[in-house]
């Protein structure tokens, strides 16, 4: 059709086979349905430097006099100390049953994970040996770089692939980082939806991802008449059998709008809320609505959010070779991404292929739903804690019981 190149073609939410032609120059086009995409870091990441303290020695009797004398000489030299490492988030790994999958020898080997974030700083000693495929959508750097106000992408990558101290959940995955978010004038990490959409498409077409991990989100509008570019890219990936894991958002509490973030609102996306060490829902974790824009109801296993995972005071790699602690559904998203990578390593028949149509995603999500630790036996799904808390071993066992023909 003549002049069609002036329009954008986007799939309708109800049926992705129906394409709508949208004129991007129309008044109000952007504001009506384009979401503002932001990186999630509601609590400033806190550096955890390595501390050094002198060790005291107590003399006890004449028999130790010689030893004490030697120790006093060393004490005066300032050479006698012990090194206290930064804390770890071992509770999160244990609570999610990820340590038990690691005991099986699973490490994410062969699974391709693509993160869309602020980039990555490989100067951190725990990441220096990690081989990362990097794509810069904000600048023109060929070498990995982190554009974040805080090193958000570096933090998320460390949760997944750190090689020392706090070992990553799936340290042997093949990792790609698409830098699509960066520091803005408000000292936050943000980016345009078009850039994020391009990054998601690169994860699918250029990197051939098995999993796309999105520790980001945009505001959802209940009045939107159609969907934005990021959702279109996510749907395209899902229809090809690629798993998309996304943050539910961090606007929980009294001001919660009752909607998970975009593109976590897309049915086949695994949308992740945050839990705490005490096994409660993190106060800022976003609630979800089970009503679709057309007024129909969501159905299982796609109720939002689907799952919660550790997301409070999570220790990971920061800038300047330090360790940081951060809180948010960003962190939780990577825990689910890591668990999923281990499962796809164990059950390669569920990985996307050239003939995938997304049906395997439904099977894997059904296993996730059935394996989650629910906070109440009387409630199958809750708008805040979803089907329950991530239990990686139970997810693994549940998936093994399901017919893999999908």
C-alpha positions as CSV (number, residue, x, y, z in Angstrom):
1,X,0.0,0.0,0.0
2,X,1.3,3.4,-1.0
3,X,2.5,5.5,2.0
4,X,2.3,2.6,4.5
5,X,6.0,3.1,5.3
6,X,4.9,6.3,7.2
7,X,3.1,4.2,9.8
8,X,4.1,1.7,12.5
9,X,2.5,-1.7,12.5
10,X,1.8,-3.1,15.9
11,X,-0.1,-6.3,17.0
12,X,-3.4,-5.9,18.8
13,X,-3.4,-7.1,22.5
14,X,-6.3,-9.5,21.9
15,X,-4.9,-11.2,18.8
16,X,-1.2,-10.7,17.8
17,X,-2.1,-11.8,14.2
18,X,-4.1,-8.5,13.7
19,X,-1.8,-5.6,13.0
20,X,-2.8,-1.9,13.5
21,X,-1.3,0.9,11.5
22,X,-0.4,3.8,13.9
23,X,0.7,7.2,12.7
24,X,3.5,8.3,15.1
25,X,3.0,11.9,14.2
26,X,-0.5,12.0,15.5
27,X,-1.2,14.3,18.4
28,X,-1.1,12.4,21.7
29,X,0.2,9.3,20.1
30,X,3.1,8.9,22.5
31,X,1.3,9.9,25.7
32,X,-1.7,7.7,25.2
33,X,0.0,4.4,25.1
34,X,3.8,4.6,25.1
35,X,5.2,3.7,28.5
36,X,8.1,5.5,30.2
37,X,10.7,2.8,30.7
38,X,12.8,3.0,33.8
39,X,15.4,0.9,35.5
40,X,14.4,-0.2,38.9
41,X,16.6,0.8,41.9
42,X,14.3,2.3,44.5
43,X,16.8,1.8,47.3
44,X,20.2,3.2,46.6
45,X,22.8,0.4,46.4
46,X,25.1,0.5,49.4
47,X,28.8,-0.3,48.9
48,X,30.2,-3.0,51.2
49,X,33.9,-2.6,51.3
50,X,36.2,-5.3,52.7
51,X,37.2,-4.4,56.2
52,X,40.5,-5.2,57.9
53,X,40.8,-5.5,61.7
54,X,43.7,-6.4,63.9
55,X,43.5,-9.6,65.8
56,X,44.0,-9.4,69.6
57,X,46.1,-12.0,71.4
58,X,45.8,-12.7,75.1
59,X,48.8,-14.0,77.0
60,X,48.1,-16.7,79.6
61,X,51.0,-17.7,81.8
62,X,54.7,-18.1,81.6
63,X,54.6,-20.9,79.1
64,X,53.3,-18.5,76.5
65,X,55.8,-15.7,77.2
66,X,58.0,-16.5,74.3
67,X,55.0,-16.7,71.9
68,X,53.6,-13.4,73.3
69,X,57.0,-11.7,72.7
70,X,57.0,-12.7,69.1
71,X,53.4,-11.7,68.6
72,X,54.1,-8.3,70.2
73,X,56.8,-7.7,67.6
74,X,54.4,-8.6,64.8
75,X,51.6,-6.5,66.4
76,X,53.8,-3.4,66.4
77,X,54.6,-4.0,62.8
78,X,50.9,-3.8,61.9
79,X,51.0,-7.0,59.9
80,X,48.8,-9.1,62.1
81,X,45.2,-8.8,61.0
82,X,42.2,-10.8,59.7
83,X,40.2,-9.8,56.7
84,X,36.5,-9.7,57.0
85,X,34.8,-10.3,53.7
86,X,31.6,-8.4,52.7
87,X,28.3,-10.2,53.7
88,X,26.6,-12.6,51.3
89,X,23.0,-13.3,50.4
90,X,23.2,-17.0,51.2
91,X,19.8,-16.9,52.7
92,X,18.3,-16.0,49.3
93,X,20.0,-18.9,47.5
94,X,18.9,-21.4,50.2
95,X,15.4,-20.0,50.5
96,X,14.9,-20.4,46.8
97,X,16.3,-24.0,46.7
98,X,18.9,-22.9,44.2
99,X,21.8,-24.4,46.2
100,X,20.1,-27.8,45.8
101,X,20.1,-27.5,42.0
102,X,23.8,-26.5,42.1
103,X,24.4,-29.7,44.0
104,X,23.1,-31.5,40.9
105,X,26.0,-29.9,39.0
106,X,23.7,-27.5,37.2
107,X,25.3,-24.1,36.4
108,X,23.5,-22.8,33.3
109,X,26.0,-24.3,30.9
110,X,24.9,-23.8,27.3
111,X,21.9,-21.6,28.1
112,X,21.9,-18.1,26.4
113,X,20.6,-15.3,28.6
114,X,20.2,-11.7,27.4
115,X,19.9,-8.8,29.9
116,X,18.5,-5.4,28.8
117,X,19.9,-2.9,31.4
118,X,22.4,-0.1,31.9
119,X,25.3,-2.2,30.7
120,X,28.1,-4.0,32.6
121,X,31.4,-3.1,34.2
122,X,33.8,-6.0,33.7
123,X,36.6,-4.4,35.8
124,X,35.1,-6.0,38.9
125,X,37.3,-8.9,39.9
126,X,34.2,-11.2,40.2
127,X,33.3,-10.5,36.6
128,X,36.7,-10.1,34.9
129,X,36.7,-13.7,33.6
130,X,33.1,-13.6,32.3
131,X,32.7,-13.6,28.6
132,X,29.9,-11.2,27.7
133,X,28.4,-10.4,24.4
134,X,27.9,-6.6,24.6
135,X,25.7,-4.3,22.5
136,X,25.6,-0.5,23.1
137,X,22.2,1.1,22.3
138,X,23.0,4.4,24.0
139,X,26.5,5.2,22.5
140,X,29.0,3.6,20.3
141,X,31.2,1.6,22.6
142,X,32.5,-1.7,21.5
143,X,33.8,-2.5,24.9
144,X,31.4,-3.3,27.8
145,X,30.4,-0.2,29.8
146,X,27.8,0.6,32.4
147,X,25.9,3.8,31.8
148,X,23.9,3.7,35.1
149,X,23.7,6.3,37.8
150,X,24.5,3.3,39.9
151,X,25.9,0.3,38.2
152,X,22.5,-1.3,37.9
153,X,23.3,-3.7,35.1
154,X,26.5,-4.7,36.8
155,X,24.5,-5.5,39.9
156,X,22.1,-7.7,38.0
157,X,24.8,-9.5,36.1
158,X,26.6,-10.3,39.3
159,X,23.6,-12.0,40.8
160,X,23.6,-14.3,37.8
161,X,27.3,-14.9,36.9
162,X,29.6,-13.7,39.6
163,X,32.7,-15.9,39.7
164,X,33.8,-15.3,43.3
165,X,32.6,-14.4,46.9
166,X,28.9,-14.4,46.2
167,X,28.8,-16.9,43.4
168,X,26.2,-16.3,40.7
169,X,23.0,-18.4,40.5
170,X,23.9,-19.7,37.0
171,X,27.6,-18.7,36.6
172,X,28.2,-20.7,33.4
173,X,25.4,-19.2,31.2
174,X,26.3,-17.5,27.9
175,X,25.5,-13.9,28.8
176,X,24.7,-10.9,26.6
177,X,24.2,-7.4,27.9
178,X,22.3,-4.8,25.9
179,X,22.9,-1.3,27.3
180,X,19.6,0.5,26.8
181,X,19.1,2.4,30.0
182,X,21.3,5.1,31.5
183,X,21.6,7.8,34.1
184,X,19.2,10.8,33.7
185,X,18.9,14.3,35.1
186,X,17.0,13.0,38.2
187,X,19.8,10.6,39.1
188,X,17.7,7.6,38.1
189,X,18.3,5.0,35.4
190,X,15.9,5.4,32.5
191,X,15.5,5.1,28.8
192,X,13.1,5.4,25.9
193,X,10.7,2.6,25.0
194,X,11.9,2.5,21.5
195,X,15.5,1.8,22.6
196,X,14.4,-0.9,25.0
197,X,12.3,-2.5,22.2
198,X,15.3,-2.4,19.8
199,X,17.4,-4.1,22.5
200,X,14.9,-6.8,23.1
201,X,14.7,-7.5,19.4
202,X,18.5,-7.7,19.2
203,X,18.4,-10.3,22.0
204,X,16.2,-12.4,19.8
205,X,17.6,-11.9,16.4
206,X,21.3,-11.3,16.9
207,X,22.0,-13.1,20.1
208,X,19.5,-16.0,19.8
209,X,18.6,-15.8,23.5
210,X,16.9,-18.6,25.3
211,X,15.9,-16.2,28.1
212,X,15.5,-12.4,28.0
213,X,15.8,-10.9,31.5
214,X,14.2,-7.5,32.0
215,X,14.9,-5.9,35.4
216,X,13.0,-2.8,34.2
217,X,9.5,-1.6,33.7
218,X,7.2,1.2,32.6
219,X,4.0,2.6,33.8
220,X,0.9,0.7,32.6
221,X,-2.1,2.8,31.5
222,X,-5.5,1.2,31.7
223,X,-6.7,3.6,29.0
224,X,-4.3,2.5,26.4
225,X,-5.9,1.6,23.1
226,X,-3.0,-0.5,21.8
227,X,0.5,-1.5,22.9
228,X,3.9,0.1,22.7
229,X,7.0,-1.0,20.9
230,X,8.5,-2.8,24.0
231,X,5.4,-5.0,24.4
232,X,5.4,-5.7,20.6
233,X,9.0,-6.9,20.8
234,X,8.3,-9.0,23.9
235,X,5.3,-10.7,22.2
236,X,7.4,-11.4,19.2
237,X,10.0,-13.1,21.3
238,X,7.4,-15.1,23.3
239,X,5.7,-16.3,20.1
240,X,9.1,-17.7,19.1
241,X,9.4,-19.7,22.3
242,X,11.9,-17.3,24.0
243,X,11.3,-16.9,27.8
244,X,10.9,-13.4,29.0
245,X,11.3,-12.7,32.8
246,X,10.4,-9.2,33.9
247,X,10.1,-7.1,37.1
248,X,6.7,-6.5,38.6
249,X,7.7,-3.0,39.7
250,X,8.4,-1.2,42.9
251,X,5.4,1.0,43.6
252,X,3.9,-1.3,46.2
253,X,2.4,0.0,49.5
254,X,-0.2,2.7,50.0
255,X,0.5,4.3,46.6
256,X,0.3,1.1,44.6
257,X,-1.7,1.6,41.4
258,X,-2.6,-2.1,41.4
259,X,-0.8,-2.8,38.1
260,X,2.4,-4.6,37.3
261,X,4.9,-2.8,35.1
262,X,5.1,-3.0,31.3
263,X,6.0,-5.4,29.8
264,X,5.3,-7.6,32.8
265,X,1.6,-7.2,32.0
266,X,2.0,-9.5,28.9
267,X,0.4,-12.9,29.7
268,X,3.3,-15.2,28.8
269,X,5.9,-13.1,30.5
270,X,7.1,-14.5,33.9
271,X,6.5,-11.4,36.1
272,X,8.4,-11.4,39.4
273,X,7.7,-9.7,42.7
274,X,10.1,-9.4,45.6
275,X,10.3,-11.3,48.9
276,X,12.3,-10.8,52.1
277,X,14.5,-12.9,54.2
278,X,11.6,-13.4,56.7
279,X,9.6,-14.9,53.8
280,X,7.2,-12.0,53.5
281,X,6.3,-9.9,50.5
282,X,8.7,-6.9,50.2
283,X,6.7,-3.8,51.1
284,X,7.4,-2.0,47.7
285,X,6.7,-5.0,45.5
286,X,3.9,-4.1,43.0
287,X,0.5,-5.7,43.1
288,X,-1.1,-7.0,39.9
289,X,-4.5,-6.8,38.4
290,X,-6.2,-9.8,36.9
291,X,-8.3,-7.7,34.5
292,X,-7.1,-7.3,30.9
293,X,-7.6,-4.0,29.1
294,X,-10.5,-5.4,27.2
295,X,-12.3,-6.3,30.4
296,X,-11.7,-10.0,30.3
297,X,-10.0,-11.9,33.1
298,X,-6.5,-13.4,33.1
299,X,-6.2,-17.1,33.5
300,X,-3.7,-19.4,35.1
301,X,-0.8,-19.9,34.8
302,X,-0.6,-16.2,33.7
303,X,-2.1,-14.4,36.7
304,X,0.1,-11.4,37.7
305,X,2.5,-11.5,39.2
306,X,3.3,-15.1,38.8
307,X,6.0,-15.5,41.5
308,X,8.0,-13.7,44.1
309,X,11.7,-14.2,44.7
310,X,14.4,-12.7,47.0
311,X,14.6,-9.0,46.5
312,X,15.7,-7.3,49.7
313,X,19.3,-6.4,50.6
314,X,20.7,-8.6,47.9
315,X,24.5,-8.5,47.7
316,X,26.1,-8.3,44.3
317,X,28.9,-6.7,42.2
318,X,29.1,-3.0,42.2
319,X,31.2,-0.3,40.7
320,X,34.9,0.2,41.6
321,X,35.4,-3.5,42.4
322,X,33.2,-3.2,45.5
323,X,30.2,-5.2,46.6
324,X,26.8,-3.6,46.9
325,X,23.5,-4.3,48.6
326,X,20.3,-3.4,46.7
327,X,16.6,-4.0,47.0
328,X,13.9,-4.3,44.4
329,X,12.0,-6.5,42.0
330,X,15.0,-6.1,39.7
331,X,17.0,-8.4,41.9
332,X,14.1,-10.8,42.2
333,X,13.8,-11.0,38.4
334,X,17.4,-12.3,38.1
335,X,16.8,-15.0,40.7
336,X,14.0,-16.4,38.6
337,X,16.1,-16.0,35.4
338,X,18.9,-17.9,37.0
339,X,16.6,-20.7,38.2
340,X,15.0,-21.0,34.7
341,X,18.5,-21.2,33.2
342,X,19.3,-24.2,35.4
343,X,16.0,-25.9,34.5
344,X,16.6,-25.4,30.7
345,X,20.0,-26.9,31.2
346,X,18.5,-29.9,32.9
347,X,15.5,-30.1,30.4
348,X,16.9,-28.9,27.1
349,X,13.7,-30.1,25.3
350,X,12.0,-26.9,26.7
351,X,14.5,-24.5,25.1
352,X,13.3,-22.5,22.1
353,X,13.9,-23.8,18.6
354,X,13.2,-22.8,15.1
355,X,9.8,-24.5,15.4
356,X,8.8,-23.1,18.8
357,X,5.5,-21.3,19.1
358,X,5.4,-20.4,22.8
359,X,3.6,-23.5,24.0
360,X,6.5,-24.8,26.0
361,X,6.4,-21.5,27.9
362,X,2.9,-22.4,29.1
363,X,4.1,-25.8,30.2
364,X,7.1,-24.4,32.2
365,X,4.9,-21.7,33.7
366,X,2.4,-24.3,34.8
367,X,5.2,-26.2,36.6
368,X,6.2,-22.9,38.2
369,X,2.7,-22.3,39.4
370,X,2.3,-25.8,40.8
371,X,5.7,-25.7,42.6
372,X,5.5,-22.3,44.2
373,X,5.4,-22.0,48.0
374,X,2.0,-20.5,48.7
375,X,1.5,-18.4,51.8
376,X,-2.1,-19.7,52.1
377,X,-3.6,-23.0,51.3
378,X,-6.9,-21.3,50.8
379,X,-5.7,-18.8,48.1
380,X,-4.5,-20.1,44.8
381,X,-3.2,-16.7,43.7
382,X,-2.7,-13.4,45.4
383,X,-2.3,-10.0,43.7
384,X,0.9,-9.4,45.7
385,X,2.6,-12.7,46.2
386,X,1.3,-14.4,43.0
387,X,1.2,-18.2,43.1
388,X,3.8,-18.1,45.9
389,X,7.5,-18.0,46.5
390,X,10.2,-19.4,44.1
391,X,11.2,-23.0,45.0
392,X,13.7,-24.0,42.3
393,X,14.0,-27.6,43.3
394,X,10.3,-28.1,43.4
395,X,10.0,-26.4,40.0
396,X,12.6,-28.8,38.7
397,X,10.8,-31.8,40.1
398,X,7.4,-30.6,38.8
399,X,8.7,-30.0,35.3
400,X,10.1,-33.6,35.3
401,X,6.6,-34.9,35.9
402,X,5.0,-33.1,32.9
403,X,4.8,-34.5,29.4
404,X,7.4,-32.6,27.4
405,X,5.6,-32.7,24.1
406,X,4.9,-29.0,23.5
